[in-house]
């Protein structure tokens, strides 16, 4: 005859079972707390980032408004003077535009841009960026590819002037040699001193270019607040002061 015997756990086994249960309960609780804290941290980080982005948008809009106001003030000063040169935009013979041609329409009375002859003695180099310019650029078929006008067809004002830069095409750099602030010059730039055999937006490859350029004193840069600069660097790694002034 088989007798059913009640299986009993020893005190040691019961202690182990309770210990395992407590450990599992603690682990589950710790995991839950970790998830909650991580979620809260992520929410806090996201909230902080969103707050900074919102603040950046407000500050950058204020900065742009100040730049636009400065541009409008300069437009009021120079628009009527520069607008008349739009009539100089005419078709020209692309095949004959093989050399850089500089034609002064107005000789400036301000300081002359600083230049030096390149090491090979064949071109001009300039590190002078202390000027600003209004300009009209067009192709041989009379198409204006870029200008300082708010609308190339029916202009009503001037956009903010272009700040001087050593990153211009070579024809622009060489073409401004000898100019003074206040001067207006017409440039004919062969494609070799322009964009060469590379398309550049609406400019086809191997296109000679013409420009009307008026030099003015470089306006004082619009102030970028420390807060705007710091947020821009933190969020986007972009220095507004370095790139936009």
C-alpha positions as CSV (number, residue, x, y, z in Angstrom):
1,X,0.0,0.0,0.0
2,X,1.2,3.4,-1.0
3,X,1.0,6.1,1.7
4,X,0.7,9.8,0.6
5,X,3.3,11.7,2.6
6,X,2.9,15.5,3.1
7,X,6.0,17.2,1.7
8,X,7.2,19.9,4.1
9,X,9.8,22.6,3.4
10,X,12.5,23.1,5.9
11,X,13.0,26.4,7.7
12,X,16.2,27.0,5.6
13,X,14.2,26.5,2.3
14,X,11.5,28.8,3.5
15,X,14.1,31.5,4.3
16,X,15.6,31.1,0.8
17,X,12.1,31.4,-0.8
18,X,11.3,34.5,1.1
19,X,14.7,36.0,0.3
20,X,14.1,35.4,-3.4
21,X,10.6,36.9,-3.3
22,X,11.9,40.0,-1.5
23,X,14.8,40.3,-4.0
24,X,12.4,40.0,-6.9
25,X,10.1,42.6,-5.4
26,X,12.9,45.0,-4.7
27,X,14.4,44.5,-8.2
28,X,11.0,45.1,-9.8
29,X,10.5,48.2,-7.6
30,X,14.1,49.5,-8.4
31,X,13.5,48.9,-12.2
32,X,10.2,50.8,-12.0
33,X,11.8,53.7,-10.1
34,X,14.6,53.7,-12.7
35,X,12.2,53.9,-15.6
36,X,10.2,56.6,-13.9
37,X,13.3,58.7,-13.1
38,X,14.7,58.2,-16.7
39,X,11.4,59.2,-18.1
40,X,11.3,62.3,-15.9
41,X,14.9,63.1,-16.9
42,X,14.1,62.8,-20.6
43,X,11.0,64.9,-20.1
44,X,13.1,67.5,-18.2
45,X,15.7,67.5,-21.0
46,X,13.2,67.8,-23.7
47,X,11.4,70.5,-21.9
48,X,14.6,72.4,-21.4
49,X,15.5,72.0,-25.1
50,X,12.1,73.2,-26.2
51,X,12.4,76.1,-23.8
52,X,15.7,77.1,-25.3
53,X,14.5,76.7,-28.9
54,X,11.5,78.9,-28.1
55,X,13.8,81.5,-26.5
56,X,16.2,81.3,-29.5
57,X,13.3,81.9,-31.9
58,X,12.3,85.0,-30.0
59,X,15.9,86.4,-29.7
60,X,16.7,85.6,-33.4
61,X,13.6,87.3,-34.6
62,X,14.5,90.4,-32.6
63,X,18.0,90.3,-34.2
64,X,16.6,89.9,-37.7
65,X,14.2,92.7,-37.1
66,X,17.1,95.0,-36.1
67,X,19.0,93.9,-39.2
68,X,16.0,94.6,-41.4
69,X,15.6,98.0,-39.8
70,X,19.2,98.8,-40.5
71,X,18.8,97.6,-44.1
72,X,15.7,99.7,-44.6
73,X,17.5,102.8,-43.2
74,X,20.4,102.3,-45.7
75,X,17.9,101.6,-48.5
76,X,16.3,105.0,-47.8
77,X,19.7,106.6,-48.2
78,X,20.9,104.8,-51.3
79,X,17.9,103.4,-53.2
80,X,17.2,106.3,-55.5
81,X,20.9,106.7,-56.3
82,X,21.4,103.0,-57.1
83,X,18.1,102.4,-58.9
84,X,19.1,104.3,-62.0
85,X,21.8,101.8,-62.8
86,X,19.2,99.2,-63.5
87,X,19.0,100.8,-67.0
88,X,22.6,99.6,-67.6
89,X,21.4,96.0,-67.6
90,X,21.5,95.1,-71.3
91,X,22.4,92.1,-73.4
92,X,26.0,91.7,-74.4
93,X,28.1,89.6,-76.7
94,X,29.3,86.6,-74.6
95,X,31.8,85.5,-77.2
96,X,33.7,88.8,-77.0
97,X,33.7,88.9,-73.1
98,X,37.1,87.2,-72.8
99,X,38.9,89.7,-70.6
100,X,38.1,91.5,-67.3
101,X,36.9,95.0,-68.1
102,X,36.4,97.7,-65.5
103,X,34.4,100.8,-66.2
104,X,34.0,103.5,-63.6
105,X,30.6,105.1,-63.7
106,X,31.3,107.1,-60.5
107,X,34.7,107.7,-59.0
108,X,34.4,107.4,-55.2
109,X,35.8,110.0,-52.9
110,X,36.3,107.7,-49.9
111,X,39.2,105.5,-49.0
112,X,40.6,103.0,-51.6
113,X,40.3,99.3,-51.0
114,X,43.6,97.7,-50.0
115,X,45.2,95.3,-52.5
116,X,48.4,93.6,-53.1
117,X,49.9,91.7,-56.1
118,X,49.7,87.9,-55.8
119,X,52.9,85.9,-55.4
120,X,52.9,84.9,-59.1
121,X,52.5,88.6,-60.1
122,X,49.5,87.7,-62.3
123,X,46.5,88.7,-60.2
124,X,45.4,90.8,-57.3
125,X,44.7,89.6,-53.8
126,X,42.7,91.4,-51.1
127,X,42.2,90.9,-47.5
128,X,40.2,94.1,-47.3
129,X,36.6,93.2,-46.1
130,X,35.9,96.6,-44.5
131,X,33.3,97.6,-47.1
132,X,29.8,96.9,-48.2
133,X,28.3,96.8,-51.7
134,X,25.1,97.1,-53.6
135,X,25.1,95.2,-56.9
136,X,23.3,93.9,-59.9
137,X,24.6,90.8,-61.7
138,X,23.4,89.7,-65.1
139,X,24.0,87.3,-68.0
140,X,24.6,88.0,-71.7
141,X,20.9,87.5,-72.5
142,X,20.1,90.3,-70.0
143,X,18.9,87.9,-67.3
144,X,19.5,89.3,-63.8
145,X,20.7,86.3,-61.7
146,X,21.1,88.3,-58.5
147,X,20.9,91.8,-57.2
148,X,20.5,94.0,-54.1
149,X,17.0,94.9,-55.1
150,X,14.0,93.4,-53.3
151,X,12.6,92.5,-56.7
152,X,14.8,92.5,-59.8
153,X,11.9,93.2,-62.1
154,X,10.0,95.9,-60.2
155,X,12.2,97.0,-57.3
156,X,10.9,99.1,-54.5
157,X,13.8,99.1,-52.1
158,X,17.3,97.7,-51.5
159,X,18.0,94.6,-49.4
160,X,20.8,94.8,-46.8
161,X,24.1,95.4,-48.5
162,X,26.6,92.6,-49.2
163,X,29.5,92.7,-46.7
164,X,33.0,92.5,-48.2
165,X,34.5,89.1,-48.3
166,X,37.6,87.4,-49.6
167,X,35.4,84.5,-50.7
168,X,34.1,86.3,-53.8
169,X,34.8,85.1,-57.4
170,X,38.2,86.2,-58.7
171,X,36.6,88.5,-61.2
172,X,34.9,90.4,-58.4
173,X,38.1,90.6,-56.4
174,X,40.3,91.8,-59.2
175,X,37.5,94.0,-60.6
176,X,37.2,96.1,-57.4
177,X,40.9,96.9,-57.4
178,X,41.4,100.6,-57.4
179,X,37.8,101.4,-56.3
180,X,37.1,103.9,-53.6
181,X,34.1,104.0,-51.2
182,X,31.3,105.8,-52.9
183,X,32.3,104.6,-56.3
184,X,30.2,102.8,-58.8
185,X,31.8,100.4,-61.3
186,X,30.6,98.2,-64.2
187,X,32.5,94.9,-64.5
188,X,32.6,92.5,-67.4
189,X,34.0,89.2,-66.0
190,X,35.0,86.3,-68.3
191,X,33.8,82.9,-67.3
192,X,37.4,81.9,-66.3
193,X,37.3,84.5,-63.5
194,X,33.7,83.7,-62.7
195,X,32.4,80.2,-62.2
196,X,34.2,78.5,-65.1
197,X,32.8,75.3,-66.4
198,X,30.6,74.7,-63.4
199,X,26.9,75.6,-63.2
200,X,26.1,77.9,-60.3
201,X,22.4,78.0,-59.6
202,X,20.8,79.9,-62.5
203,X,24.2,80.7,-64.0
204,X,25.1,78.2,-66.8
205,X,28.6,76.9,-67.0
206,X,31.1,79.0,-69.1
207,X,29.0,82.1,-68.7
208,X,30.7,85.6,-68.7
209,X,29.1,87.9,-66.2
210,X,28.4,91.6,-65.8
211,X,28.0,93.5,-62.6
212,X,27.2,97.0,-61.5
213,X,28.8,97.5,-58.0
214,X,28.4,100.5,-55.7
215,X,30.7,100.6,-52.6
216,X,29.6,102.1,-49.3
217,X,31.0,102.2,-45.9
218,X,30.5,99.0,-44.0
219,X,27.6,99.6,-41.5
220,X,28.2,98.8,-37.9
221,X,27.2,95.2,-37.2
222,X,23.9,94.6,-35.4
223,X,24.6,93.5,-31.9
224,X,24.1,89.8,-31.1
225,X,23.3,89.3,-27.4
226,X,25.4,86.9,-25.3
227,X,22.2,84.9,-24.7
228,X,21.4,84.5,-28.3
229,X,25.0,83.6,-29.2
230,X,25.2,81.0,-26.3
231,X,21.9,79.3,-27.2
232,X,22.9,79.2,-30.8
233,X,26.2,77.5,-30.0
234,X,24.6,75.1,-27.5
235,X,21.7,74.0,-29.7
236,X,23.2,74.2,-33.2
237,X,27.0,74.7,-32.9
238,X,26.6,77.9,-34.9
239,X,28.2,81.2,-34.1
240,X,26.0,84.0,-35.3
241,X,28.7,86.6,-34.5
242,X,31.3,84.7,-36.6
243,X,29.2,83.9,-39.6
244,X,26.7,86.8,-40.0
245,X,28.7,89.9,-39.0
